[in-house]
Amino acid sequence: MAEDVGAPVKGPNAWRQAFAAVALFAAIGGALWVSEARPGNSGPPPATCSDEEPGKPTGRVTGAQLCEALHRKDLAELLGTPAESAKTVQSNDGSVGLEGGKDIPMPTAEIEFDTYTVTLSATYDDLPVAGAHELLGEPKQRTVLGRPAVLYSDRTIRISFRLDGGDTDSGPGVPLRSLMVAQDAKDGGGSFDVTLWRSDGMVPDDAVLLRVAEKILPTVPGWAAGS
């Protein structure tokens, strides 16, 4: 039995490539849960955010907090697919180690529907968003919710793995659209990213992405402090 999993591949710089690896492992875990949590005809339980005990305060948003912000009752409606229900919901508080021993915290949350998969992440890399459009190959920088932002394209990666332990295979996946928004109005470093991709391989609609982001981001803990 084989499973195909999509995970975001982001941008040209090192921290975005590292984030793709974090998201990939989260996506594989979600796919295994879907394939194994179907006893009889009862179907999987409703997808919910993690109920893990909160850890030591760090001054940064956690994956669980991002999940709570993302897992809105009206998310499917915002996506334009109101009849759909979340299939999987997951989050993590991962970080990525770069050369020199520096770790970049990258909490993430992801919700999968039949049509769309949505991710919300925070990156604490101290890099401003202004000018990122040039690195990402986009023609212009935007302003979203009063903060510097970049709307850009990329692709997921596709990984096919066998539950019997056979060889895995990977290759290009489906197109995605992502919105990167500065964590504060002064663009002092770090960003929030909202990303969409579709199971049918169509390019996500920018109007849908912006509608989702403009509703979700102001509900992320600490957002108002950066205004």
C-alpha positions as CSV (number, residue, x, y, z in Angstrom):
1,M,0.0,0.0,0.0
2,A,1.4,3.4,-0.9
3,E,0.5,6.9,0.3
4,D,1.2,10.2,-1.5
5,V,1.9,13.2,0.7
6,G,2.3,16.8,-0.2
7,A,4.4,19.2,1.8
8,P,5.4,22.8,1.1
9,V,8.7,23.7,-0.5
10,K,9.5,27.3,0.1
11,G,11.7,29.9,-1.4
12,P,15.4,30.1,-2.2
13,N,17.0,30.7,1.2
14,A,18.2,28.3,3.8
15,W,15.5,28.7,6.5
16,R,12.7,28.2,4.0
17,Q,14.3,24.9,2.8
18,A,14.6,23.8,6.4
19,F,10.9,24.7,7.1
20,A,9.9,22.4,4.2
21,A,11.6,19.5,6.0
22,V,9.8,20.2,9.2
23,A,6.4,20.4,7.4
24,L,7.2,17.2,5.5
25,F,7.5,15.1,8.6
26,A,4.4,16.6,10.0
27,A,2.5,15.8,6.8
28,I,3.7,12.2,6.8
29,G,2.5,11.8,10.4
30,G,-0.9,13.1,9.4
31,A,-1.2,10.7,6.5
32,L,-0.4,7.7,8.7
33,W,-3.1,8.8,11.1
34,V,-5.7,9.1,8.3
35,S,-4.8,5.6,6.9
36,E,-4.8,3.9,10.3
37,A,-7.6,5.6,12.3
38,R,-10.6,4.1,10.5
39,P,-11.9,1.1,12.4
40,G,-14.9,-0.5,10.7
41,N,-17.3,2.1,9.2
42,S,-17.2,4.5,12.0
43,G,-14.8,6.9,10.3
44,P,-12.1,9.0,12.0
45,P,-13.0,11.2,15.0
46,P,-13.5,14.9,14.4
47,A,-10.2,16.6,13.8
48,T,-9.1,18.9,16.7
49,C,-6.1,20.8,17.8
50,S,-3.7,19.2,20.3
51,D,-4.7,19.3,23.9
52,E,-1.1,19.1,25.2
53,E,-0.2,20.9,28.3
54,P,1.4,24.3,27.7
55,G,5.1,24.4,28.0
56,K,7.4,27.0,29.6
57,P,6.5,30.5,28.2
58,T,9.0,31.7,25.6
59,G,7.5,34.9,24.4
60,R,6.8,33.3,21.1
61,V,3.6,31.8,19.7
62,T,3.3,28.0,19.9
63,G,2.2,25.5,17.3
64,A,-0.9,24.8,19.4
65,Q,-1.8,28.5,19.5
66,L,-1.4,28.8,15.8
67,C,-3.6,25.7,15.5
68,E,-6.3,27.3,17.6
69,A,-6.2,30.5,15.4
70,L,-6.4,28.4,12.2
71,H,-9.0,25.9,13.3
72,R,-12.0,28.3,13.0
73,K,-15.5,27.1,12.6
74,D,-15.9,29.2,9.5
75,L,-12.6,28.2,7.9
76,A,-14.2,26.0,5.2
77,E,-16.6,28.8,4.4
78,L,-13.6,31.2,4.1
79,L,-12.1,28.7,1.7
80,G,-15.2,28.7,-0.4
81,T,-16.0,25.1,0.4
82,P,-18.5,25.4,3.2
83,A,-19.7,21.7,3.0
84,E,-16.3,20.3,3.8
85,S,-15.0,19.3,7.2
86,A,-11.4,19.2,8.4
87,K,-9.8,15.7,7.7
88,T,-6.6,16.3,9.7
89,V,-5.4,19.0,12.1
90,Q,-1.8,19.1,13.4
91,S,0.7,21.4,14.8
92,N,4.3,21.4,16.0
93,D,6.9,23.6,17.8
94,G,9.8,22.7,15.6
95,S,12.9,24.6,15.0
96,V,15.6,24.4,12.3
97,G,19.3,24.3,13.0
98,L,21.5,26.4,10.6
99,E,25.2,26.4,10.2
100,G,27.0,27.8,13.2
101,G,24.6,26.2,15.6
102,K,21.8,28.7,15.5
103,D,18.3,27.4,15.8
104,I,15.4,29.2,14.2
105,P,12.0,28.6,15.9
106,M,9.3,27.7,13.4
107,P,6.0,26.7,15.0
108,T,3.4,25.5,12.5
109,A,-0.2,24.4,12.2
110,E,-1.8,22.6,9.3
111,I,-5.4,21.7,8.5
112,E,-6.4,19.5,5.5
113,F,-9.8,19.5,3.8
114,D,-10.9,17.6,0.7
115,T,-10.1,20.5,-1.5
116,Y,-7.5,22.7,0.3
117,T,-4.7,22.2,2.7
118,V,-4.0,25.3,4.8
119,T,-0.9,26.0,6.9
120,L,-0.1,28.8,9.3
121,S,3.5,29.3,10.5
122,A,5.6,31.7,12.4
123,T,9.3,32.2,11.7
124,Y,11.6,33.8,14.2
125,D,14.6,34.5,12.0
126,D,15.0,38.3,12.8
127,L,14.8,39.0,9.0
128,P,12.6,41.8,7.7
129,V,9.9,41.0,5.1
130,A,10.7,44.2,3.1
131,G,12.8,43.1,0.2
132,A,11.8,39.5,0.4
133,H,9.9,39.8,-2.8
134,E,13.1,40.0,-4.7
135,L,14.5,36.8,-3.2
136,L,11.2,35.1,-3.9
137,G,11.1,36.3,-7.5
138,E,8.0,38.3,-7.1
139,P,7.5,41.7,-8.9
140,K,6.3,43.7,-6.0
141,Q,5.9,44.0,-2.2
142,R,2.5,44.4,-0.7
143,T,0.9,45.7,2.4
144,V,-1.6,43.4,4.2
145,L,-3.3,44.4,7.5
146,G,-1.0,47.5,7.6
147,R,2.2,45.4,7.5
148,P,4.8,44.6,4.8
149,A,3.9,41.4,3.0
150,V,4.8,39.3,0.0
151,L,2.5,37.0,-2.0
152,Y,4.4,34.3,-3.8
153,S,4.2,31.0,-5.6
154,D,6.0,27.7,-5.0
155,R,5.3,24.0,-5.2
156,T,4.8,21.2,-2.7
157,I,7.0,18.1,-2.9
158,R,5.3,14.8,-3.4
159,I,6.5,11.8,-1.5
160,S,5.2,8.3,-2.1
161,F,5.9,5.8,0.7
162,R,4.9,2.2,1.3
163,L,3.4,1.2,4.6
164,D,5.1,-2.2,4.2
165,G,8.5,-0.6,4.4
166,G,9.2,-0.5,0.6
167,D,11.2,2.1,-1.2
168,T,10.0,5.7,-1.1
169,D,9.8,8.1,-4.1
170,S,9.6,11.8,-4.3
171,G,9.1,14.5,-6.9
172,P,7.3,17.8,-7.8
173,G,3.9,18.2,-6.2
174,V,1.1,20.7,-6.7
175,P,1.4,24.5,-6.9
176,L,0.9,26.5,-3.8
177,R,0.3,30.2,-3.0
178,S,1.7,31.7,0.2
179,L,1.4,35.0,1.9
180,M,4.3,36.2,4.2
181,V,3.4,39.0,6.5
182,A,5.7,40.9,9.0
183,Q,5.2,40.1,12.6
184,D,5.1,43.8,13.5
185,A,4.2,46.9,11.6
186,K,7.8,48.2,11.9
187,D,9.1,45.0,10.2
188,G,11.6,44.3,12.9
189,G,12.1,40.7,11.9
190,G,10.2,37.5,11.6
191,S,7.1,36.7,9.7
192,F,3.8,34.8,9.7
193,D,3.0,32.7,6.6
194,V,-0.4,31.5,5.4
195,T,-0.1,28.9,2.6
196,L,-2.7,27.2,0.5
197,W,-2.6,24.3,-1.9
198,R,-5.3,22.3,-3.6
199,S,-5.6,18.5,-3.9
200,D,-6.7,18.8,-7.5
201,G,-3.5,20.5,-8.5
202,M,-5.1,23.8,-9.5
203,V,-3.4,27.1,-8.5
204,P,-5.1,28.5,-5.3
205,D,-7.0,31.7,-5.8
206,D,-5.2,34.7,-4.3
207,A,-8.5,36.2,-3.2
208,V,-9.2,33.1,-1.1
209,L,-5.7,33.2,0.4
210,L,-6.0,36.9,1.3
211,R,-9.5,36.4,2.7
212,V,-8.3,33.6,5.0
213,A,-5.2,35.5,6.1
214,E,-7.0,38.7,6.9
215,K,-9.4,36.8,9.2
216,I,-6.8,34.5,10.8
217,L,-3.8,36.6,11.4
218,P,-5.4,39.2,13.8
219,T,-6.4,36.3,16.0
220,V,-2.9,35.0,16.5
221,P,-1.7,35.7,20.1
222,G,0.5,38.8,20.2
223,W,-0.6,40.1,16.8
224,A,-2.1,43.3,18.3
225,A,1.2,44.0,20.2
226,G,3.0,44.3,16.8
227,S,0.6,46.9,15.4
